[in-house]
Amino acid sequence: MRALPAMFAIACAVLSGCMTKRTPPPGTSVSVAPVEEGLPTAWRQVATAADIMRIDALGAAWTHGLAVARPGELAREAALLDPKSALTKPAPSPGAYRCRMIKLGASGRRALQAFKPFFCFVGAEGALLTFAKASGTQRPAGRLWDDGDKRLVFLGAMALSPDAPPPAYGADVRRNRVGVVERIGDFRWRMTLLPQGGDAALDVIELVPNTPPPSAS
């Protein structure tokens, strides 16, 4: 836990959410292409045709994932795995979050796989919010776009090395990751990343604010 303040400082530099401008260390920057900001559906002017189709097919992806998972597993997660649990005012506040991911609808023995928690960060870049996973070999990062009163659309890309930043969205379509962010409770959000390539699973990420511990006196 002592490393958290340092991680938060890095994230502030990465996501431009703090006033101090610093050069982030290798592997922590959020690389995004210049875009035109506009109406609440402006993300459709930025996303590829394939990614627009994925986002528009979110309902079908939820249906598949829920159909193959065990009812008991779904019940334990409650609102996190309820596609109808989205609330208004979906934008998370910039800051550090404690996140955990569930892969829903994966092929094989387990249709629901839960992973260890990790840190992620929400920042502000102009009129848009940004999201970045802080560590690991697979780190999605990108921008969050308005899309009505109950969700934001995530357009980002995946870093595949702990020491390398992700490419800008659209620079390498094989690395693109897209999804939606929704508020599912007080101080609780959900990011749902859509299937990519031959993967049939949804990556459902729970975000809850992480309050740094007080400094030792």
N, C-alpha and C positions, 0 to 999 in steps of 0.2 A: 504493500500500500504506500510506502514511502516514495516509490517511483512515480506515483500518480501526478503530483504537481509538475514534475518535469515533463511528463507525457502531455499534460494539458497545455503547457507552454509551447511545446512543439506543435500541437494541433492548432493553437491560435495562429502561429506563423503559417502553418500549412493552409488553413482555411480562410485566412485574412479576416478572422473574427475579432482580432485584438488590434489596438491602435498602434502598437509597436511593430515596425516592419523589420523582419529579419529574413535571412536566407535560410530556408529549411534544410536540414541534413538530407543526404541522398536517401531516396526511398520513401519520403514522407510527403512529397508535394502532390497536390491534386491538379492534374493537367486537364484543362478544358479548352475547347475550341471557342473562338469568338462567335457570338450569336446575337441575333436581334431579339430583344425582349419586347413583348407585346401583350396581346390579349391572354385571358386565362388558358386558352388552348394553343398558345404559341409553341409549345413543345412539338406539336405536329409539323411545324415548319422546320424543325431541327432533326427529328428522329428519322431514321431510315424507314422505307416502306415495310421491311420485314419486322422491325421493332414496333412499328405502329400496329401491325397485325397481332403481334404477341400481346401487347398491352390491351388491345380490344378483345382478345380471347382470354382475358384473365378469369372470367366467370367459368369458362369451360375447364381451365387448368385447376381451379378450386374444386370443381365437381369431380374431376378425376382423382385428385389427391385425397379428398375426403372419402371417396368410394372405396379406396383400397386400404385405408387406415383402420385400425381397430377402434371401436366406439369408446372403450375405456381410455385409450390414449388421448383421444380427442376431448373427452370430458375433463381430463386433468388439466388441459391447457385452456379450457373455457374460451374467453373472448379472443385470445390470440389466434385460435384456429377456427373462428366463426367468421365467415366472409361477410356477414351482415352486421358485424359489431362496430363498423366505422361510425365515428361521431363528427360533428361539425368542428371547425377550427383545427384543421389537421397539422398546422405547421409547428414543429418542435422548436424550442428556444435554442439558440446557439450555446454550445458547451460540451462538456464531456458526458458520455453515456456509458452505462454498463449494458452490454448487448449479449444476446445468446441466439443461436440459430437452430431452427428445426427444418430438416429436409423432409418435405411431405410428398408422397407419391413416387418415391424412388423404386426402381425395379429391384427384384431380389427378395431376400427373406423379410426384410424390414421395410414396411411402407412409411414408417415414421422414424426418423433418426434425430436425436438431440445431441448437440455438441457443447463443449465447454464454453463458458462465458468469455467474453473478450471486451476490450475497450473500443469504442468508436466515437466519432466527433461530428458535431453539426456546426457549421460555420456560416458566415454571411459574406456574400460576394456581390456587391451592388444590390440590386433588387431581389436577388435570388439567394436561397440557402444552398449549402453544399453538404455532402455527407462523405465520410471517409472511415474505413476500417483501419485501426491503428497498427495492427501487427499481423503476422502470418504470411504464408507464401501466396495465398490468394486474397487480394485486398481490393474490393470494389471501391471506387471513388467517383464522384461526379456531382451534378447539379440537380436541384429539386425545383420542378416547375409547377405553377398553379394549374389545377384542373378541376374546377368546381369547388363546392364548399365542404367536401368530405375527403378529398385526397390530393396529394401532390404526386407528380410523375417524376421518377428518377431516371435520368439519362447519364450513364457513366461507363466506365471501362474497368477492366480487371488487371491488376498488377500480378504477375506470376512469379515474382522473386521478392524476398524480403528487402533487398537492397536497391530495387528499381522502382521508379514511380510508374503509375498506370499511364497508358497513352491517353490522348484526348479522345473523347467520344467521337466515333466515326473514323478515326485514323486507321483502325484495324478492326473491321467488322467482326472478326473472330473473337475479339476481346471485349466487344460491347456487352454491357449488362444493363438491363432496364427493369423497371418495376414501379410500384406505387408505395407511398407512405400514407398511413392513416393513423388517426388518434383513436385508441380503443379504450381509454379510461383516463382518470386523472393522473397526469404525469406518466403516461404510458402510451407508447406508439408502436406501430408495426410497419416494418418494411417488407414487402413481398416482392422478391426477385423472380422474374419469369424464366421458364425453361430456356436453355440455350443449346443449340445443336441437337444432338440426339437424346439429351437428358429430358426425362418426363417429369422431373420433380420441381416443386416450388421450394425456394429457399425463403423461409419465413423468419425474419429477425425481429426480436423484441427489443425495444429501446426504453430504458428507464434512466432518469438523470442519475449521475454519479457525483455525489458531493464529496469533494476532497476533505480528508480528515484535518482537524485543526492543527496548526503548527505547534510543535513542542516548545514550551516556554523554558 
